[in-house]
Amino acid sequence: MVIEMCYKLNKSSMLYKRLMSKHLERLNITYSQLMVLRVINQEPGVTAKEILMQMDTDKATLSGVLSRLERDNYIIRKKNEADKRIQNIYVSGGSEKLCEDVSMIEKACINDLIDGIDMEEAERFVNVLDRFINNQLKKIDEGF
């Protein structure tokens, strides 16, 4: 039963990414770019290394995503005053409209996703997922 749950969670996640990606195509942004932009928006001044730690991606992929976001004027990189080798990353004014558009798309996708599911069911599901995640993180931290 748990293996089936894990499989279905993974499938649901992939389908959500696919659905979001189709919508994001109209905005000329990828799902990966959106996820990176979110991290930067939530933590202004974040470094690429900190993004890597949060996103579970590789350096080359992140570098490409950041370059495209910068090229399209969604982010700004500034040298760190204390350590010139480090760049702090900020969202630019050009990303405000994009964030608004993405927010509307996400709300529509989420409404489709939870159609027929009441809030109590959703809350129980989230609680179970949180416990799954915490159990896995604990095992990873323990080194198995």
C-alpha positions in Angstrom: 0.0 0.0 0.0 2.8 2.5 0.9 4.7 1.7 -2.3 1.5 2.4 -4.3 1.1 5.7 -2.4 4.7 6.7 -3.2 4.2 5.8 -6.9 0.9 7.8 -7.1 2.5 10.8 -5.3 5.3 10.8 -7.8 2.9 10.5 -10.7 0.7 13.3 -9.4 3.8 15.5 -9.0 4.9 14.8 -12.6 1.4 15.5 -13.9 1.2 18.8 -12.0 4.5 19.8 -13.4 3.4 18.9 -16.9 0.1 20.8 -16.5 1.9 23.9 -15.1 4.5 23.7 -17.9 1.8 23.8 -20.5 0.4 27.0 -19.0 3.8 28.5 -18.4 4.7 28.1 -22.1 2.4 31.0 -22.8 4.5 33.1 -20.5 7.8 31.9 -22.0 9.0 30.5 -18.7 9.8 26.9 -17.7 8.7 25.2 -14.5 12.3 25.1 -13.3 12.7 28.8 -13.9 9.5 29.4 -11.9 10.8 27.3 -8.9 14.1 29.2 -8.9 12.3 32.5 -9.1 10.2 31.5 -6.2 13.2 30.8 -4.0 14.7 34.1 -4.9 11.5 36.0 -4.3 11.1 34.4 -0.9 14.7 35.0 0.1 16.0 38.2 -1.6 19.8 38.2 -1.8 20.0 34.4 -1.8 23.2 32.9 -3.4 23.3 30.2 -6.1 24.8 27.8 -3.6 21.8 28.3 -1.3 19.4 27.7 -4.2 21.2 24.5 -5.0 20.7 23.3 -1.4 17.0 24.0 -1.5 16.1 22.7 -4.9 17.9 19.4 -5.3 19.2 20.2 -8.7 22.7 20.2 -10.2 25.0 23.2 -10.7 24.9 23.2 -14.5 21.1 23.2 -14.6 20.8 26.0 -12.1 23.4 28.0 -13.9 21.4 27.8 -17.2 18.2 28.7 -15.4 19.8 31.7 -13.7 21.3 32.9 -17.0 17.9 32.7 -18.8 16.2 34.5 -15.9 18.8 37.2 -15.9 18.7 37.5 -19.7 14.9 38.0 -19.6 15.2 40.6 -16.8 13.5 38.5 -14.1 16.5 38.6 -11.8 19.5 40.7 -10.9 22.8 39.4 -9.6 24.9 41.7 -7.5 28.3 41.2 -6.0 28.4 40.6 -2.3 30.0 43.6 -0.5 31.7 41.4 2.0 33.0 38.7 -0.4 33.3 39.8 -4.1 33.4 36.1 -5.2 29.8 35.7 -4.1 26.8 37.0 -6.0 23.5 37.7 -4.3 20.4 37.2 -6.4 17.3 39.4 -6.4 14.0 39.4 -8.4 13.8 42.4 -10.7 10.9 44.8 -11.2 10.3 42.9 -14.5 9.2 39.8 -12.7 6.2 41.4 -10.9 3.8 40.9 -13.8 5.1 37.4 -14.4 4.5 36.5 -10.7 0.9 37.8 -10.9 0.2 35.8 -14.0 1.7 32.6 -12.5 -0.3 33.1 -9.4 -3.5 33.1 -11.4 -2.4 30.0 -13.3 -1.5 28.1 -10.1 -4.9 28.9 -8.5 -6.7 27.5 -11.5 -4.5 24.4 -11.5 -5.0 23.9 -7.8 -8.8 24.2 -8.1 -8.7 21.5 -10.8 -6.5 19.4 -8.6 -8.7 19.5 -5.5 -12.0 19.2 -7.3 -14.3 17.0 -5.3 -11.9 16.9 -2.2 -13.1 18.7 0.9 -10.7 20.8 3.1 -10.7 18.2 5.9 -9.6 15.5 3.5 -6.9 17.8 2.1 -5.6 18.7 5.6 -5.4 15.0 6.6 -3.5 14.3 3.4 -1.0 17.1 3.9 -0.5 15.9 7.5 0.3 12.4 6.3 2.7 13.8 3.6 4.4 15.9 6.2 5.0 12.7 8.3 6.3 10.8 5.3 8.7 13.7 4.6 9.9 14.0 8.2 10.5 10.2 8.4 12.6 10.2 5.3 14.6 13.3 6.3 15.3 11.7 9.7 16.6 8.6 8.0 18.7 10.5 5.6 20.2 12.6 8.5 20.9 9.5 10.5 22.8 8.0 7.5 20.4 5.0 7.3 
